[in-house]
Amino acid sequence: MAQLDEVILSLEEYEAIRLKDLEGMEQEEAARKMGISQPTFHRLVLGARRKIAEALIKGKAIKVEGGNYKFV
């Protein structure tokens, strides 16, 4: 099987999409939960959605890696 090209989501982008699109949180609530400002949260969601759209449209794999995080 051929190797797919990848788009890379940071863990922060992944979490932003999870909170906003999967859990249905409002941006302000999700930003508080992540400990970031609402504008920063908005930028993460926009970037993640662009990468996910690219993967879907161009048949690329989505890889999640990196970012600043801690498990609580």
Rosetta silent file (secondary structure, phi, psi, omega in degrees, C-alpha in Angstrom):
SEQUENCE: MAQLDEVILSLEEYEAIRLKDLEGMEQEEAARKMGISQPTFHRLVLGARRKIAEALIKGKAIKVEGGNYKFV
SCORE:     score description
SCORE:     0.000 S_00000001
   1 L     0.000  138.615 -177.903    0.000    0.000    0.000 S_00000001
   2 L   -70.659  147.758  176.573    1.306    3.455   -0.886 S_00000001
   3 L   -75.013  128.875  178.515    2.398    5.888    1.803 S_00000001
   4 L   -82.525  146.381  167.302   -0.085    8.765    2.182 S_00000001
   5 L   -65.897  157.943 -175.931    0.983   12.379    2.434 S_00000001
   6 E  -124.353  152.016  161.143    0.156   13.813    5.859 S_00000001
   7 E  -112.907  143.937 -176.169   -1.208   16.922    7.451 S_00000001
   8 E  -112.833  121.714  173.052   -0.078   17.422   11.020 S_00000001
   9 E   -97.100  134.586  172.041   -2.407   18.670   13.751 S_00000001
  10 E   -74.093  161.204  176.998   -0.835   19.871   16.976 S_00000001
  11 H   -60.518  -33.296  177.936   -2.324   18.509   20.176 S_00000001
  12 H   -65.524  -42.367  177.375   -3.722   21.997   20.852 S_00000001
  13 H   -63.820  -43.122  177.648   -5.520   22.009   17.485 S_00000001
  14 H   -57.939  -47.386 -178.899   -6.826   18.501   18.149 S_00000001
  15 H   -66.082  -39.417  178.509   -8.162   19.512   21.575 S_00000001
  16 H   -61.187  -44.386  178.158   -9.751   22.687   20.201 S_00000001
  17 H   -65.095  -40.767  179.639  -11.624   20.659   17.547 S_00000001
  18 H   -61.080  -47.527 -177.890  -12.639   18.071   20.131 S_00000001
  19 H   -68.104  -44.350 -175.580  -14.080   20.678   22.498 S_00000001
  20 H   -77.020  -53.340 -170.803  -15.775   22.837   19.842 S_00000001
  21 H   -89.554  -34.704 -179.689  -16.982   20.382   17.222 S_00000001
  22 H   -87.794  -48.284 -178.486  -17.357   17.106   19.129 S_00000001
  23 L   -83.817  -17.527  177.429  -18.367   18.340   22.590 S_00000001
  24 L    75.209   23.382 -179.963  -20.252   21.381   21.219 S_00000001
  25 L   -73.364  150.891  170.831  -18.731   23.891   23.638 S_00000001
  26 L   -71.407  154.985 -176.334  -18.894   27.601   23.007 S_00000001
  27 H   -59.257  -43.148 -177.975  -15.520   29.155   22.165 S_00000001
  28 H   -62.823  -43.322  179.022  -15.223   31.127   25.405 S_00000001
  29 H   -64.968  -44.724 -179.246  -15.920   28.063   27.572 S_00000001
  30 H   -65.128  -40.130  178.186  -13.538   25.867   25.569 S_00000001
  31 H   -62.283  -42.900  177.225  -10.802   28.516   25.685 S_00000001
  32 H   -60.521  -44.304 -179.153  -11.144   28.712   29.483 S_00000001
  33 H   -60.613  -36.508  179.259  -10.944   24.935   29.729 S_00000001
  34 H   -84.320  -10.717 -179.839   -7.726   24.988   27.680 S_00000001
  35 L    74.390   33.159  179.744   -6.327   27.950   29.634 S_00000001
  36 L  -130.738  169.016  178.570   -5.964   30.178   26.559 S_00000001
  37 L   -75.109  159.889  178.233   -7.611   33.331   25.237 S_00000001
  38 H   -64.018  -41.992  177.091  -10.688   33.131   23.032 S_00000001
  39 H   -61.379  -37.902  177.052   -8.864   34.666   20.029 S_00000001
  40 H   -65.023  -42.759  177.322   -6.106   32.057   20.377 S_00000001
  41 H   -59.146  -45.442 -179.899   -8.720   29.307   20.600 S_00000001
  42 H   -58.271  -44.466  178.676  -10.403   30.679   17.460 S_00000001
  43 H   -62.831  -39.325  178.156   -7.091   30.611   15.553 S_00000001
  44 H   -62.422  -45.209 -179.452   -6.493   26.996   16.640 S_00000001
  45 H   -63.570  -45.456  179.757   -9.942   25.906   15.423 S_00000001
  46 H   -61.107  -44.778  179.580   -9.551   27.688   12.074 S_00000001
  47 H   -63.809  -43.170 -179.839   -6.118   26.181   11.485 S_00000001
  48 H   -65.269  -42.817  179.702   -7.259   22.696   12.464 S_00000001
  49 H   -63.812  -38.092  177.989  -10.341   22.858   10.247 S_00000001
  50 H   -62.970  -44.081  179.917   -8.219   23.992    7.290 S_00000001
  51 H   -66.208  -41.338  178.951   -5.846   21.047    7.798 S_00000001
  52 H   -65.038  -40.988  177.583   -8.708   18.561    8.186 S_00000001
  53 H   -62.289  -42.542  178.400  -10.360   19.913    5.015 S_00000001
  54 H   -60.716  -43.424  179.974   -7.073   19.544    3.131 S_00000001
  55 H   -62.644  -43.395 -179.544   -6.756   15.938    4.316 S_00000001
  56 H   -66.999  -46.192 -175.231  -10.310   15.095    3.260 S_00000001
  57 H   -72.423  -38.755 -175.214  -10.186   16.821   -0.115 S_00000001
  58 H  -101.295    5.732  176.508   -6.672   15.727   -1.099 S_00000001
  59 L    68.146   38.163 -179.441   -6.734   12.237    0.451 S_00000001
  60 L   -99.691  155.299  174.813   -4.052   12.879    3.060 S_00000001
  61 E   -78.938  152.479  176.094   -3.555   11.193    6.416 S_00000001
  62 E  -108.372  122.881  179.676   -4.048   13.216    9.598 S_00000001
  63 E  -116.199  132.676  179.086   -1.250   12.924   12.147 S_00000001
  64 E  -107.695  126.437 -179.896   -1.532   14.398   15.651 S_00000001
  65 E  -160.975  167.167  171.832    1.712   15.310   17.373 S_00000001
  66 L    64.824 -166.278  179.200    3.636   17.880   19.348 S_00000001
  67 L    95.807  171.753  177.799    2.316   20.887   21.158 S_00000001
  68 L  -101.512  123.764 -177.177    2.360   22.007   24.773 S_00000001
  69 L  -157.046  162.715  170.979    0.323   19.838   27.086 S_00000001
  70 L  -147.528  144.056  178.320    0.112   18.167   30.452 S_00000001
  71 L   -90.045  132.690 -177.962   -2.035   15.304   31.624 S_00000001
  72 L  -115.117    0.000    0.000   -4.146   16.056   34.673 S_00000001
